[in-house]
Amino acid sequence: MPRATVLIADDSMFMRNLIKDLLSRHGYQIIAEAPNGFDAVHLYKTKHPDIVILDLIMPKMNGLDALEQIMQIDPDAKVVMCSSMGQKYLTIKALKIGAKDFIVKPYIAELVRSLDKLFS
């Protein structure tokens, strides 16, 4: 049985695959992938993942806007931001909106540790 189900939202297919491989090796089940924030919100509504991994800079809808919409749908959503944009104000804004953590790329190995904390 998987540790948790995951939705990965990142406009880079390479990054989605990297995160998917990493999390799959650690017992997480990837149930959906989105190339933009708009699709991430839609997939959250339809797939109900345990965790959302959300990039910050994406087309159609950025990660902060997607995070806000997901938190409106489900105030208890477990969303981890994973972005190369690690400016302090973006991290603070994401955490205020409701993100559980903010991982700065390329340090995605920290992602597993972050998710493990959410489910321990």
C-alpha positions as CSV (number, residue, x, y, z in Angstrom):
1,M,0.0,0.0,0.0
2,P,1.4,3.4,-0.9
3,R,2.4,5.9,1.8
4,A,0.3,8.6,0.1
5,T,-1.1,9.6,-3.3
6,V,0.6,12.6,-5.0
7,L,-0.3,15.1,-7.7
8,I,2.8,16.7,-9.3
9,A,2.4,20.1,-11.0
10,D,5.4,21.5,-12.9
11,D,5.6,22.9,-16.4
12,S,8.9,20.9,-16.9
13,M,8.3,17.3,-17.9
14,F,11.9,16.6,-17.0
15,M,11.2,17.9,-13.4
16,R,7.9,16.0,-13.2
17,N,9.7,12.8,-14.2
18,L,12.5,13.4,-11.7
19,I,10.1,14.0,-8.8
20,K,7.9,11.1,-9.9
21,D,10.9,8.7,-9.9
22,L,12.2,10.0,-6.6
23,L,8.8,9.7,-4.8
24,S,7.9,6.4,-6.4
25,R,11.2,4.9,-5.1
26,H,10.1,6.0,-1.6
27,G,6.7,4.4,-1.6
28,Y,4.5,7.3,-2.8
29,Q,2.0,6.8,-5.6
30,I,1.8,9.4,-8.3
31,I,-1.8,9.6,-9.4
32,A,-1.7,12.7,-11.5
33,E,0.6,15.2,-13.2
34,A,-0.2,18.7,-14.4
35,P,1.9,21.0,-16.7
36,N,0.3,24.2,-15.2
37,G,-1.6,25.5,-12.2
38,F,-5.0,25.5,-13.9
39,D,-4.8,21.8,-14.6
40,A,-3.4,21.2,-11.1
41,V,-6.5,22.7,-9.5
42,H,-8.8,20.7,-11.8
43,L,-6.9,17.5,-11.0
44,Y,-7.0,18.2,-7.3
45,K,-10.8,18.4,-7.5
46,T,-11.2,15.2,-9.4
47,K,-8.4,13.0,-8.0
48,H,-8.2,14.1,-4.4
49,P,-4.5,13.4,-3.8
50,D,-3.1,13.2,-0.3
51,I,-0.2,15.5,-1.3
52,V,0.3,18.2,-4.0
53,I,3.8,19.1,-5.2
54,L,3.5,22.5,-6.8
55,D,6.0,24.5,-8.9
56,L,5.8,28.2,-8.6
57,I,6.3,29.5,-12.1
58,M,3.9,27.8,-14.6
59,P,1.8,28.8,-17.5
60,K,-2.0,29.5,-17.4
61,M,-1.9,29.8,-13.6
62,N,1.1,30.2,-11.4
63,G,1.7,28.1,-8.3
64,L,0.7,30.7,-5.7
65,D,-2.7,31.2,-7.4
66,A,-3.2,27.4,-7.7
67,L,-2.2,27.0,-4.1
68,E,-4.9,29.6,-3.1
69,Q,-7.6,27.8,-5.1
70,I,-6.6,24.4,-3.7
71,M,-6.7,25.8,-0.1
72,Q,-10.2,27.2,-0.8
73,I,-11.3,23.8,-2.0
74,D,-9.7,22.0,0.9
75,P,-8.3,24.0,3.8
76,D,-6.6,20.8,5.0
77,A,-4.8,20.2,1.7
78,K,-1.1,19.1,2.1
79,V,0.7,21.2,-0.5
80,V,4.5,21.4,-0.8
81,M,6.0,24.1,-3.1
82,C,9.0,23.0,-5.1
83,S,10.6,25.8,-7.1
84,S,13.8,27.3,-8.3
85,M,12.5,30.7,-7.1
86,G,13.6,30.6,-3.5
87,Q,13.2,34.3,-2.6
88,K,12.2,34.7,1.0
89,Y,9.0,36.7,0.3
90,L,7.7,33.9,-2.0
91,T,8.4,31.3,0.6
92,I,6.6,33.4,3.3
93,K,3.7,34.1,1.0
94,A,3.3,30.4,0.1
95,L,3.4,29.3,3.8
96,K,0.9,32.0,4.7
97,I,-1.5,30.8,2.0
98,G,-1.2,27.3,3.4
99,A,1.7,25.4,1.9
100,K,3.2,22.9,4.3
101,D,6.8,23.4,3.1
102,F,8.8,25.1,0.4
103,I,11.7,23.2,-1.2
104,V,14.1,25.1,-3.5
105,K,15.3,23.2,-6.6
106,P,17.6,21.6,-7.2
107,Y,17.5,20.2,-3.7
108,I,14.6,17.9,-4.3
109,A,16.1,15.1,-2.2
110,E,14.8,17.2,0.7
111,L,11.3,16.6,-0.7
112,V,11.1,13.1,0.6
113,R,12.1,14.2,4.0
114,S,9.4,16.9,3.9
115,L,6.7,14.5,2.8
116,D,7.7,11.9,5.4
117,K,7.2,14.5,8.1
118,L,3.6,15.1,6.9
119,F,2.8,11.4,7.2
120,S,4.8,10.4,10.3
